[in-house]
Amino acid sequence: MTAVAQAPAPAPRRASRRVREMTGQAGWTVLGWAVGIAFFIPVLWMVITAFKPESAAETWPPQFAFSPTLSEFRLVFSGMGPFIEHSAIATVGSTILVLVLALPAAYALSIHPVAGWRDSLFFFISTKMLPVVAAIGPLYVIALKAHLLDNIWLLIILYAAMNLPLAIWMIRSFMLEVPGEMLEAARLDGAGRIREIVEVIMPVVSPGLVSTALICVIFAWNELFLALNLTVTNASTMPMFLISSVPQEGLYIAHLSAAATVASVPVIIVGWIAQRSLVRGLSMGAIK
Amino acid sequence: MAVLEDVTSPPAAGLRPRGASRREKWQRRLPLLPALVYTIVVTQVPFLVTLWYSFQSYFWNEPGGAHWTGVSNYKEVFTDPSFRSALVRSVTMTAIAVVVAMILGVLLALLLDKKFLGRGVVRTLIITPFLIMPAAASLIWSGPMLDPSFGLLNWLLEPFGVHHVAWLTTHAYGSVIVVMIWQWTPFMTLIILAGLQGQAADVLEAAKVDGANAWATFRELTLPHLRPYIELGILLGSIYLVTAFDQVKLMTNGGPGTSTTTLPFYLYQKVNFAFDIGGAAAAGVITVILTIIVASFALRMFARVFQFEEAR
């Protein structure tokens, strides 16, 4: 089996190795695709079902040949207006707030570090470990008394707090990549703090900021627990729209699939684009 | 090359605070303050209020508001068997989901580390379950996938002698866990893949030349190299999954009976259906105390993971 055992015959060995590599690659290709498709089946089935007429969605055996229709999508688009608007405001608003708070904080924890920077960093992750569900009752009362219940600002504030630790850790890890010599050179040039930030740090960090923002967008967009507990109509988001697309009676599977597809597609596309930075964000900058 | 970055190492020398004056110290601190104050106010104050309400009798559907009751909420929670079983269920569900997702994640990462045709596309297919909105995933699984009369899974399993199983009533616990695993395996895969791609190729080549078989190479070289990545994946997976709510709410609504009622769902019910703010607060405080105990271990693990490069 091993290369050592076949050492006396170098020429045929190389040939057989090539053959083995090629058949090996074919094997991995088949296995890889099989596993990939298996994982993707529920997503694929969701999209297929979304194009079915309602009567074709709940049949046995499941139908694969049907005349596709956009009628469920039309219905979804006509009903989701306020929900998608709330989701967009909560997602974009909280992400902007996160970046505004995280950028200077990350700077103070990397480029010109404060004395207790290590403790601050660990304080930020520790807040991710305290389950917000534990405080949901009091949170409800606080929101009620502050007249923030069913208000989009409440979601913006809470989603920003939810994503802030992630963003600080991630942006900090990008800032640590700014070469020390570049900072030193800028300082020798007589550059002040502002010029240092604009001319040296931002060009290095900005691609990282985009991926940080994308990850905040994913989490805010997908959030259900807080929205379900703290909003009713004026601030209810896309996950709530999905729930409302399940009626008490009647056929709804095609409609639900269309709604789920529409609700998921923005984040799926964002995630496909940000594939590489996804891990870095989720691991709080621990992995390059 | 992907390596676990040493994020807690001191930043570049020459930039560290050295005998900084008071004014300069505040100048350094200033940019940190908004985020710090914001986080303290938004994440810590609700917990202080929770502590306060845990000693109050407060039903928000009843007039009269809150009044002091001492530790009676705690007595009630401790004697409530459904709280204890929800707690245990949260822990076991999270543990099973995280461990299985990690094992699958390692296998998939090993697969994706091989060169094959269309590897990028396959990776994209595999990560999609992680991106799909959890509420959408839960509803798609409970309807089009798992429905007893028209679900795709029963159709796929029919050749194997499975006939119209009502998964969400007969195997509710397992079904919820399967969806959690389906959503979190891609995340584990990506973390482990980053680890694999950071492994030095020449070491593996040397092992091959020395005649080591694939399993020995994996056990002796790859697995120790992956250890911090595995720890990180388990840690982060647990943080997110222990508070998972969407699957339970939308697939089984905690049932049948209370067989899938996890802690988040228990608290949700107490607030929304029993209107019991005091009781929910007491349960919340106990949850937080338990979390702090677990988290202090987790934080130590974090510290170790992040100092990985230094430790070598």
Interface residues (C-beta under 8 A of the other chain):
Chain A: T2 A3 V4 Q25 W28 T29 L31 G32 W33 V35 G36 I37 F39 F40 I41 P42 V43 W45 M46 T49 A57 E58 T59 W60 P61 P62 L101 A102 P104 A105 Y107 A108 L109 S110 I111 H112 P113 V114 A115 R118 S120 L121 F122 F123 F124 I125 S126 T127 K128 M129 L130 P131 V132 V133 A134 A135 I136 G137 P138 L139 Y140 V141 I142 L144 I157 L158 A160 A161 L164 P165 I168 W169 R172 S173 L176 G180 L183 E184 I218 W221 N222 L224 F225 L228 N229 M238 P239 L242 I243 V246 I253 L256 S257 A260 T261 A263 S264 V267 I268 V270 G271 W272 Q275 L278 V279 L282 S283 M284 G285 A286 I287 K288
Chain B: M1 A2 V3 L4 E5 V7 T8 P10 P11 A12 A13 G14 L15 R16 P17 K25 R28 R29 L30 P31 L32 P34 A35 L36 Y38 T39 V42 T43 Q44 V45 P46 F47 V49 T50 W52 Y53 Y58 W60 L108 L111 L112 K114 K115 F116 L117 G118 R119 V121 V122 R123 T124 L125 I126 I127 T128 P129 F130 L131 I132 M133 P134 A135 A136 A137 L139 I140 W141 G143 P144 M145 D147 S149 F150 L152 W155 W182 T185 P186 F187 L190 I191 A194 G195 K208 V209 G211 Y229 L232 L236 I239 V242 T243 F245 D246 K249 L250 L263 P264 L267 Y268 K270 V271 N272 D276 I277 A280 A281 A283 G284 V285 T287 V288 T291 I292 V294 A295 A298 L299 F302 A303 V305 F306
